[in-house]
């Protein structure tokens, strides 16, 4: 029977420290003279963006710099669930200091989860690899999730809005959803989120498949080496 997966206590502590540090950095820089929900919004927005960067970029950097782990898919899922819970504890209480309605807050929340979904699959695939090149490629993919696909697509001449809406938009997209002039999200914004979620789900599934295949290949190599040593 496989051993139970340990809860990611170190990750939770690191993520909690990241949230506290983001808050301590954002609020002194953006603290207004008179406290009011509207005047607190800039500091709250900065905190949310920094925490999203931690979830999409810092977490992959930490995991992909560590040695390979067993059961990488399940470990990545457990890590992602822990971060998703912390994301909820961040977004919804901070909403009380803003003018965001529930619908806008839900859109921002799901935008973060969408990026987290894609990053989870990439981390699982990267951690299953022993090659430093493969891990570097996985980290670059996570960085692309964080900064969004729009700039790379524009750089190669693919600027059609219907095409770019199908890719995760990262931190620029999160900022656009937060600073939208409309109080309630419109149909276009929900459709863009749906499209990006489909692509993120595909990325996650592909990452899991790659991780499973790579783990089985490594297990086969380890078994062959062990048999060779016993025979020799």
C-alpha positions in Angstrom: 0.0 0.0 0.0 1.3 3.4 -0.9 2.2 5.7 2.0 0.0 8.7 2.7 1.0 12.0 1.2 2.3 14.4 3.8 0.4 17.8 4.0 2.5 20.6 2.5 3.3 22.3 5.8 6.4 24.0 4.5 4.5 25.3 1.5 1.6 26.6 3.7 4.1 28.4 6.0 5.9 29.9 3.0 2.7 31.0 1.4 1.5 32.5 4.6 4.8 34.4 4.9 4.4 35.6 1.3 0.9 36.9 2.0 2.1 38.7 5.1 5.1 40.2 3.3 2.9 41.3 0.4 0.5 43.0 2.8 3.3 44.7 4.7 4.8 46.0 1.4 1.6 47.0 -0.3 -0.2 48.9 2.5 2.7 51.2 3.6 3.3 52.1 0.0 -0.4 52.7 -0.8 -1.7 53.8 2.6 -4.0 56.9 2.2 -4.3 59.7 4.7 -7.9 59.0 5.4 -9.0 55.3 5.7 -12.1 54.4 3.6 -13.1 51.4 1.6 -12.4 53.3 -1.7 -9.0 54.6 -0.5 -7.8 51.1 0.5 -8.4 49.7 -2.9 -4.9 50.4 -4.4 -3.2 48.6 -1.5 -5.6 45.7 -1.8 -5.1 45.4 -5.5 -1.3 45.4 -5.1 -1.6 42.7 -2.4 -3.8 40.5 -4.7 -1.4 40.9 -7.6 1.7 40.0 -5.5 -0.1 37.0 -4.1 -1.1 35.9 -7.5 2.5 36.2 -8.6 3.5 34.0 -5.7 1.0 31.4 -6.6 1.8 31.3 -10.3 5.6 32.0 -10.3 7.1 31.6 -6.8 5.5 28.2 -6.1 6.7 26.7 -9.4 10.2 28.1 -8.8 10.3 26.5 -5.3 9.1 23.1 -6.4 11.0 22.8 -9.7 14.2 23.6 -7.9 13.8 20.7 -5.5 14.8 17.1 -6.1 12.2 14.8 -7.8 9.4 13.5 -5.6 7.4 10.3 -5.7 3.8 10.5 -6.7 4.3 14.0 -8.3 0.8 14.3 -9.6 -0.8 13.8 -6.2 1.8 16.0 -4.5 1.1 18.8 -7.0 -2.7 18.4 -6.5 -2.3 18.6 -2.7 -0.1 21.7 -3.0 -2.6 23.3 -5.4 -5.5 22.6 -3.0 -3.6 24.2 -0.1 -2.9 27.3 -2.2 -6.5 27.5 -3.5 -7.7 27.6 0.1 -5.3 30.3 1.0 -6.4 32.2 -2.1 -10.0 32.1 -0.8 -8.9 33.4 2.6 -7.2 36.3 0.9 -9.7 37.3 -1.8 -13.0 37.3 0.1 -12.0 39.1 3.3 -10.2 41.8 1.2 -13.4 42.3 -0.7 -14.8 44.1 2.3 -12.3 46.9 1.8 -13.3 47.4 -1.8 -16.3 48.2 -3.9 -16.3 44.8 -5.6 -19.7 43.1 -5.8 -19.8 39.4 -5.3 -19.9 38.8 -9.1 -16.7 40.8 -9.6 -15.0 39.1 -6.7 -16.0 35.7 -8.0 -14.5 36.6 -11.4 -11.2 37.6 -9.8 -11.2 34.5 -7.7 -11.8 32.1 -10.6 -9.1 33.9 -12.6 -6.6 33.0 -10.0 -7.8 29.4 -9.8 -7.6 29.2 -13.6 -3.9 30.1 -13.6 -3.3 27.8 -10.7 -4.8 24.9 -12.6 -2.5 25.3 -15.5 0.6 25.7 -13.3 -0.3 22.6 -11.3 0.0 20.4 -14.4 3.2 22.0 -15.5 4.8 21.5 -12.0 3.8 17.9 -12.0 5.4 17.3 -15.4 8.5 19.3 -14.5 9.0 17.5 -11.2 8.8 14.1 -12.9 11.8 15.0 -15.0 15.4 14.7 -14.0 16.6 16.8 -16.8 17.5 20.4 -15.9 16.5 21.5 -19.4 13.0 20.0 -18.9 12.7 21.8 -15.6 13.8 25.0 -17.0 11.3 24.7 -19.8 8.6 24.0 -17.2 9.6 27.1 -15.2 9.4 29.2 -18.4 5.9 27.8 -19.1 4.8 28.8 -15.6 6.3 32.2 -16.1 4.3 32.5 -19.3 1.1 31.7 -17.3 2.0 34.4 -14.8 2.7 37.2 -17.4 0.0 36.1 -19.8 0.0 34.9 -23.4 -1.1 38.2 -24.9 2.4 39.8 -25.2 4.0 36.7 -26.8 1.1 36.3 -29.1 1.3 40.0 -30.1 5.1 39.6 -30.7 4.4 37.0 -33.3 1.6 38.9 -34.9 -1.4 37.0 -33.4 -3.4 39.8 -31.9 -6.9 38.8 -32.8 -9.0 39.2 -29.6 -11.0 36.0 -30.3 -7.7 34.1 -30.3 -6.1 35.7 -27.3 -9.2 35.2 -25.1 -8.5 31.5 -25.3 -5.3 31.7 -23.3 -4.6 32.5 -19.7 -3.9 36.3 -19.4 -2.0 36.1 -16.1 -1.3 39.2 -14.0 -2.2 41.7 -16.7 -5.6 40.0 -17.2 -6.1 39.9 -13.4 -5.4 43.7 -13.2 -7.8 44.3 -16.1 -10.6 42.4 -14.3 -10.0 44.3 -11.1 -9.9 47.7 -12.7 -12.8 47.2 -15.1 -15.0 50.3 -15.2 -18.1 48.2 -15.1 -19.2 47.1 -11.6 -20.6 43.8 -12.8 -18.7 41.5 -15.2 -20.3 41.3 -18.6 -20.8 38.3 -20.8 -17.5 38.8 -22.7 -15.5 38.6 -19.4 -17.3 35.4 -18.4 -16.7 33.9 -21.8 -13.0 34.9 -21.7 -12.7 33.2 -18.4 -14.4 30.1 -19.7 -12.1 29.9 -22.7 -9.0 30.3 -20.5 -10.3 27.7 -18.1 -10.7 25.2 -20.9 -7.1 25.8 -22.1 -5.8 25.7 -18.5 -7.6 22.3 -17.9 -6.0 20.9 -21.1 -2.6 22.1 -20.0 -3.2 20.5 -16.6 -4.3 17.2 -18.0 -1.3 17.1 -20.5 1.0 17.9 -17.6 -0.4 15.0 -15.5 -0.1 12.6 -18.5 3.5 13.6 -19.0 4.3 13.3 -15.3 2.7 9.8 -15.2 4.6 8.6 -18.3 7.9 10.1 -17.1 7.5 8.5 -13.6 6.8 5.1 -15.1 9.9 5.5 -17.4 12.1 6.4 -14.4 10.7 3.4 -12.4 11.4 1.1 -15.3 15.0 2.4 -15.5 15.5 2.0 -11.8 14.1 -1.6 -11.8 16.4 -2.4 -14.8 19.4 -1.0 -13.0 18.6 -2.9 -9.8 18.1 -6.2 -11.7 21.4 -5.6 -13.6 23.3 -5.0 -10.3 21.9 -8.2 -8.8 22.8 -10.3 -11.9 26.2 -8.7 -12.1 
